[in-house]
Amino acid sequence: MDKLRGRAEAQKTARLLDVEPDALAFLGELPAEDVRRFRADCVATLHDRAPDMLDRIASATKLVPAGVAAAISQKALGPRLAAAVAGRLEPARAADIIEKLPVSFTAESCAHLDPRRISGIVDQLDEDLLVRIAVALAEREDHITMGRFVGHLRDSALGRILPQVADAVVLRTGFLIDVPERLGHIVELMGEERLAGVIGTAAADGLWAEALAVAGMVTGEQRGRIASLAAAQPPERLDPLVVTVAGQGLWESLLPLVALLGPEELRTVAGLPSLRDPDVLGGVVPAVVATGLWGEFLPLVEVLPEGSRRVVAARAAALSDAELDALVREVGKRDLWELVLPLVELMDDEAKVRIFALPAFEERPS
């Protein structure tokens, strides 16, 4: 999940700093939590050192009716400056003014609002208005701003918004959500039928990376449901998932989901054309070494076609002694000998000698 979270944080930081996402794409390669902290520092720098003029404007809005303040915001300030002023007001006063503004203006302004003020203002807004703003943001395809807001919306508002936005919007917003601990609850509000539709859209529209990100942020039981819904997709739509994962190096996001599949579902995945590609199979082994996900990978290897298993065995045999020793220790810790020994049998004699001579193998219980 870290790579996908890092990618989302890089996109959100680019929006915050008003630069093209490609300019900050390198941030996606850094630990996601580090990028999140950097983004938080940027928010503080941008909003806490605002010019005194904003405070003077904010003070002036308190002296006039909310409708007049709204007219000034719309005609004199514009969306960006109006959002900056709203961030200097008490939430109740900001909400009073927002309720007098056109929804389209408010939706545009939302992108510039201090993220730390969102929760307080949302709590004060009329639910009908919240729903209209959310739908307007969806129509603008402003998924980053939706991701900032959605985690602060009450259930009743979410229940009205979800039927009005497309499945692709749900996926892209979930990928960019600022309060990931709320995502599992939102998935529950969606219900099984809508969740199935969202995963179907991920398959049809090539949004597998977003779906993997969502799966990584929900509860274990929900993750299993998402894995099963993905495995139920037609092979011609499921195979691009593996291609995407291989191309973008997302095995650490996919393999924990594969491990949740039942035997028949696992065989479905193992039969995908991409898992007969030596380049794909050769790439997954280093990823498993780096992440230590042997326990998640070996059950899949067991049901791969023999030719594919031989490719995996050859790639594993080429690992260093230290990497092989780590593999054997992980196998011993999780008692996966029945899965790994058939793989060892497919290796050449030199590799077998190396493995059987490893300290971890010699230490295993007889």
C-alpha positions as CSV (number, residue, x, y, z in Angstrom):
1,M,0.0,0.0,0.0
2,D,2.9,2.4,0.7
3,K,3.6,3.0,-3.0
4,L,-0.1,3.8,-3.8
5,R,-0.5,6.0,-0.7
6,G,2.7,7.8,-1.7
7,R,1.4,8.4,-5.2
8,A,-1.9,9.8,-3.8
9,E,0.0,12.1,-1.4
10,A,2.2,13.3,-4.2
11,Q,-0.9,14.3,-6.3
12,K,-2.5,16.1,-3.3
13,T,0.7,18.0,-2.7
14,A,1.0,19.0,-6.3
15,R,-2.5,20.4,-6.1
16,L,-1.8,22.2,-2.9
17,L,1.3,23.9,-4.4
18,D,-0.5,24.5,-7.7
19,V,2.1,22.7,-9.8
20,E,1.7,19.9,-12.4
21,P,1.6,16.4,-10.8
22,D,4.5,15.3,-12.9
23,A,6.7,17.9,-11.3
24,L,6.3,16.2,-7.9
25,A,6.0,12.6,-9.2
26,F,9.3,11.8,-7.4
27,L,7.6,12.2,-4.1
28,G,5.6,9.0,-4.9
29,E,8.8,7.0,-4.4
30,L,9.3,8.2,-0.9
31,P,7.6,6.8,2.2
32,A,4.0,7.8,2.2
33,E,4.0,9.0,5.8
34,D,6.9,11.3,5.0
35,V,5.1,12.9,2.1
36,R,2.0,13.3,4.2
37,R,3.9,15.2,6.8
38,F,5.5,17.3,4.1
39,R,2.1,18.2,2.8
40,A,0.9,19.1,6.3
41,D,3.9,21.4,6.7
42,C,3.0,23.0,3.3
43,V,-0.6,23.5,4.5
44,A,0.7,25.2,7.7
45,T,3.2,27.4,5.7
46,L,0.6,28.5,3.2
47,H,-2.3,29.2,5.6
48,D,-0.6,30.2,8.9
49,R,1.5,32.9,7.3
50,A,-1.3,34.6,5.5
51,P,-1.1,38.4,5.1
52,D,-2.8,40.6,7.6
53,M,-5.1,41.8,4.8
54,L,-7.0,38.5,5.1
55,D,-7.7,39.1,8.8
56,R,-8.9,42.6,8.0
57,I,-11.2,41.3,5.3
58,A,-12.5,38.6,7.6
59,S,-13.1,41.1,10.4
60,A,-15.0,43.4,7.9
61,T,-17.3,40.5,6.9
62,K,-18.5,40.3,10.5
63,L,-19.9,43.9,10.2
64,V,-22.3,43.2,7.3
65,P,-25.1,40.7,6.7
66,A,-24.1,37.3,5.4
67,G,-25.8,38.0,2.1
68,V,-23.7,41.1,1.6
69,A,-20.6,39.3,2.6
70,A,-21.4,36.6,0.1
71,A,-21.9,39.1,-2.7
72,I,-18.5,40.7,-1.9
73,S,-16.9,37.3,-1.9
74,Q,-18.3,36.4,-5.3
75,K,-17.9,39.7,-7.1
76,A,-14.8,41.3,-5.5
77,L,-12.7,38.4,-4.0
78,G,-13.1,35.4,-6.3
79,P,-13.0,31.7,-5.3
80,R,-9.3,31.6,-4.2
81,L,-9.4,34.7,-2.0
82,A,-12.9,34.0,-0.7
83,A,-11.6,30.5,0.5
84,A,-8.7,32.1,2.2
85,V,-11.0,34.5,4.0
86,A,-13.3,31.7,5.0
87,G,-10.4,30.0,6.6
88,R,-10.0,33.0,8.9
89,L,-13.6,33.0,10.1
90,E,-15.4,31.1,12.8
91,P,-17.0,28.0,11.2
92,A,-20.6,29.2,11.9
93,R,-20.0,32.5,10.2
94,A,-18.2,30.9,7.3
95,A,-21.2,28.6,6.9
96,D,-23.7,31.5,7.0
97,I,-21.8,33.1,4.1
98,I,-21.4,29.9,2.1
99,E,-25.1,29.2,2.2
100,K,-25.7,32.5,0.4
101,L,-23.3,31.7,-2.4
102,P,-24.0,29.9,-5.7
103,V,-23.1,26.2,-5.4
104,S,-20.8,26.4,-8.5
105,F,-18.8,29.2,-6.8
106,T,-18.6,27.3,-3.5
107,A,-17.4,24.2,-5.3
108,E,-14.6,26.1,-7.0
109,S,-13.7,27.8,-3.7
110,C,-13.5,24.4,-1.9
111,A,-10.3,23.5,-3.7
112,H,-8.5,26.5,-2.0
113,L,-9.9,26.1,1.5
114,D,-7.5,25.4,4.4
115,P,-8.0,21.6,4.9
116,R,-7.8,22.0,8.6
117,R,-10.9,24.1,8.6
118,I,-13.0,21.7,6.6
119,S,-14.5,19.6,9.5
120,G,-15.7,22.7,11.4
121,I,-17.4,24.3,8.5
122,V,-18.9,21.0,7.2
123,D,-20.5,20.5,10.6
124,Q,-22.3,23.8,10.3
125,L,-23.6,23.5,6.7
126,D,-27.1,22.5,5.8
127,E,-27.2,18.9,4.5
128,D,-29.0,19.8,1.3
129,L,-26.2,22.2,0.5
130,L,-23.5,19.7,1.3
131,V,-25.1,17.2,-1.1
132,R,-25.3,19.8,-3.9
133,I,-21.7,20.9,-3.4
134,A,-20.5,17.3,-3.5
135,V,-22.4,16.6,-6.7
136,A,-20.9,19.8,-8.2
137,L,-17.4,18.7,-7.3
138,A,-18.1,15.3,-8.9
139,E,-19.3,17.0,-12.1
140,R,-16.1,19.1,-12.0
141,E,-14.1,15.8,-11.6
142,D,-12.3,17.4,-8.7
143,H,-11.5,14.2,-6.9
144,I,-8.8,15.7,-4.8
145,T,-11.1,18.2,-3.2
146,M,-13.8,15.5,-2.8
147,G,-11.1,13.4,-1.0
148,R,-10.5,16.2,1.4
149,F,-14.2,16.6,2.3
150,V,-15.7,13.1,2.2
151,G,-14.1,11.9,5.4
152,H,-15.9,14.7,7.3
153,L,-19.4,14.2,5.9
154,R,-22.1,12.7,8.2
155,D,-23.7,9.4,7.2
156,S,-27.0,10.9,6.2
157,A,-25.3,13.2,3.6
158,L,-23.1,10.3,2.3
159,G,-26.2,8.2,1.9
160,R,-27.7,10.9,-0.4
161,I,-24.5,11.7,-2.3
162,L,-23.4,8.1,-3.2
163,P,-26.3,7.4,-5.5
164,Q,-25.7,10.6,-7.4
165,V,-22.0,10.1,-8.2
166,A,-20.5,7.6,-10.7
167,D,-18.6,4.5,-9.6
168,A,-15.4,5.9,-11.1
169,V,-15.8,9.0,-8.9
170,V,-16.1,6.8,-5.9
171,L,-12.9,5.0,-6.8
172,R,-10.9,8.1,-7.5
173,T,-12.1,9.9,-4.4
174,G,-11.4,6.9,-2.3
175,F,-7.9,6.7,-3.6
176,L,-7.3,10.4,-2.6
177,I,-9.3,10.4,0.7
178,D,-7.7,12.5,3.5
179,V,-9.2,10.5,6.3
180,P,-8.6,6.9,5.3
181,E,-9.9,5.5,8.6
182,R,-13.4,6.5,7.4
183,L,-13.2,4.6,4.2
184,G,-14.3,1.3,5.6
185,H,-17.4,2.9,7.0
186,I,-18.2,4.5,3.7
187,V,-17.9,1.1,2.0
188,E,-20.4,-0.3,4.4
189,L,-22.8,2.5,3.6
190,M,-22.5,1.7,-0.1
191,G,-23.8,-1.8,0.3
192,E,-22.8,-5.0,-1.5
193,E,-24.5,-4.3,-4.8
194,R,-22.9,-0.9,-5.2
195,L,-19.5,-2.3,-4.1
196,A,-19.8,-4.9,-6.8
197,G,-20.6,-2.2,-9.3
198,V,-17.6,-0.1,-8.3
199,I,-15.2,-3.1,-8.7
200,G,-16.8,-3.9,-12.0
201,T,-16.1,-0.3,-13.1
202,A,-12.5,-0.7,-11.9
203,A,-12.2,-3.7,-14.3
204,A,-14.0,-2.0,-17.2
205,D,-12.3,1.4,-17.0
206,G,-8.8,0.3,-16.0
207,L,-9.0,1.8,-12.5
208,W,-7.3,-1.2,-10.8
209,A,-4.6,0.9,-9.1
210,E,-7.4,3.0,-7.4
211,A,-9.3,-0.2,-6.4
212,L,-6.1,-1.7,-4.9
213,A,-5.6,1.5,-2.9
214,V,-9.2,1.4,-1.6
215,A,-8.8,-2.3,-0.7
216,G,-5.7,-1.5,1.3
217,M,-7.5,1.1,3.4
218,V,-10.6,-0.8,4.4
219,T,-11.2,-3.6,7.1
220,G,-10.0,-7.1,6.6
221,E,-13.5,-8.5,6.0
222,Q,-14.1,-5.8,3.4
223,R,-10.8,-6.5,1.8
224,G,-11.8,-10.1,1.3
225,R,-15.1,-9.1,-0.3
226,I,-13.2,-6.8,-2.7
227,A,-10.8,-9.6,-3.5
228,S,-13.6,-12.0,-4.4
229,L,-15.4,-9.4,-6.4
230,A,-12.3,-8.7,-8.4
231,A,-11.6,-12.5,-9.0
232,A,-15.2,-12.8,-10.3
233,Q,-14.5,-10.4,-13.2
234,P,-14.2,-11.9,-16.7
235,P,-10.6,-13.0,-17.4
236,E,-10.2,-10.4,-20.1
237,R,-10.9,-7.7,-17.5
238,L,-9.0,-9.3,-14.7
239,D,-5.8,-9.9,-16.6
240,P,-5.1,-6.2,-16.9
241,L,-5.0,-6.0,-13.1
242,V,-1.9,-8.3,-13.1
243,V,-0.4,-6.3,-16.1
244,T,-1.0,-3.1,-14.1
245,V,0.6,-4.5,-11.0
246,A,3.6,-5.8,-12.8
247,G,4.1,-2.6,-14.8
248,Q,3.8,-0.3,-11.8
249,G,5.4,-2.5,-9.2
250,L,2.3,-2.9,-7.0
251,W,2.8,-6.5,-5.9
252,E,2.8,-5.5,-2.2
253,S,-0.8,-4.2,-2.8
254,L,-2.1,-7.2,-4.8
255,L,-0.6,-10.3,-3.1
256,P,-2.3,-9.7,0.3
257,L,-5.6,-9.7,-1.6
258,V,-4.7,-12.9,-3.5
259,A,-4.0,-14.5,-0.2
260,L,-7.7,-13.9,0.8
261,L,-9.1,-15.9,-2.1
262,G,-10.7,-19.3,-1.9
263,P,-9.3,-22.3,-3.8
264,E,-11.4,-21.8,-6.9
265,E,-10.8,-18.1,-7.0
266,L,-7.1,-18.7,-6.7
267,R,-7.1,-21.1,-9.6
268,T,-9.0,-18.4,-11.7
269,V,-6.2,-15.9,-11.0
270,A,-3.5,-18.5,-11.6
271,G,-4.9,-19.2,-15.0
272,L,-4.6,-15.6,-16.3
273,P,-2.5,-15.2,-19.4
274,S,-0.2,-12.6,-17.8
275,L,0.9,-15.2,-15.2
276,R,2.4,-17.3,-18.0
277,D,4.6,-14.3,-19.0
278,P,8.2,-15.0,-17.8
279,D,8.8,-11.2,-17.5
280,V,5.9,-10.8,-15.2
281,L,6.8,-13.9,-13.1
282,G,10.4,-12.9,-13.0
283,G,9.5,-9.5,-11.7
284,V,7.3,-10.7,-8.9
285,V,10.0,-12.7,-7.1
286,P,12.2,-9.7,-6.3
287,A,9.1,-7.8,-5.1
288,V,8.3,-10.7,-2.8
289,V,11.9,-10.7,-1.5
290,A,11.7,-7.0,-0.8
291,T,8.3,-7.2,1.0
292,G,8.6,-10.6,2.7
293,L,5.3,-11.7,1.2
294,W,6.2,-15.3,0.7
295,G,3.2,-16.5,2.7
296,E,0.9,-14.6,0.4
297,F,2.7,-15.6,-2.8
298,L,3.4,-19.3,-2.4
299,P,-0.3,-20.4,-2.3
300,L,-0.6,-18.8,-5.8
301,V,2.5,-20.4,-7.0
302,E,1.2,-23.8,-6.0
303,V,-1.7,-23.6,-8.5
304,L,0.2,-22.0,-11.4
305,P,0.7,-24.0,-14.5
306,E,3.9,-26.1,-14.4
307,G,5.7,-23.9,-16.9
308,S,5.0,-20.8,-14.8
309,R,6.1,-22.6,-11.6
310,R,9.4,-23.5,-13.3
311,V,9.9,-19.8,-14.1
312,V,9.3,-18.9,-10.5
313,A,11.6,-21.7,-9.3
314,A,14.4,-20.6,-11.6
315,R,14.1,-16.9,-10.5
316,A,14.0,-18.0,-6.8
317,A,17.1,-20.2,-7.4
318,A,19.0,-17.1,-8.6
319,L,18.5,-15.3,-5.3
320,S,21.5,-14.6,-3.1
321,D,22.2,-16.9,-0.1
322,A,20.9,-14.2,2.2
323,E,17.7,-13.8,0.3
324,L,17.1,-17.5,0.2
325,D,17.9,-17.8,3.9
326,A,15.2,-15.2,4.6
327,L,12.8,-17.1,2.5
328,V,13.4,-20.4,4.4
329,R,13.1,-18.6,7.7
330,E,9.7,-17.1,6.7
331,V,8.6,-20.5,5.5
332,G,9.6,-22.0,8.8
333,K,7.9,-19.3,10.8
334,R,4.6,-19.7,9.0
335,D,4.9,-23.5,8.4
336,L,4.7,-23.3,4.6
337,W,7.0,-26.3,3.9
338,E,4.3,-28.1,1.9
339,L,4.2,-25.1,-0.5
340,V,7.9,-24.4,-0.8
341,L,9.3,-27.9,-1.2
342,P,7.6,-28.6,-4.5
343,L,9.1,-25.4,-5.7
344,V,12.6,-26.5,-4.6
345,E,12.1,-29.7,-6.5
346,L,11.8,-27.7,-9.7
347,M,15.2,-26.1,-9.2
348,D,18.5,-27.3,-10.7
349,D,20.8,-29.4,-8.5
350,E,23.2,-26.5,-7.8
351,A,20.3,-24.5,-6.3
352,K,19.1,-27.4,-4.3
353,V,22.5,-27.9,-2.7
354,R,22.7,-24.2,-1.9
355,I,19.2,-24.2,-0.2
356,F,19.8,-27.4,1.8
357,A,23.0,-26.0,3.1
358,L,21.4,-22.8,4.3
359,P,21.6,-22.2,8.1
360,A,17.8,-21.7,8.2
361,F,17.1,-24.9,6.4
362,E,19.4,-26.9,8.6
363,E,17.7,-25.4,11.7
364,R,14.2,-26.4,10.6
365,P,12.3,-29.0,12.7
366,S,12.5,-32.5,11.2
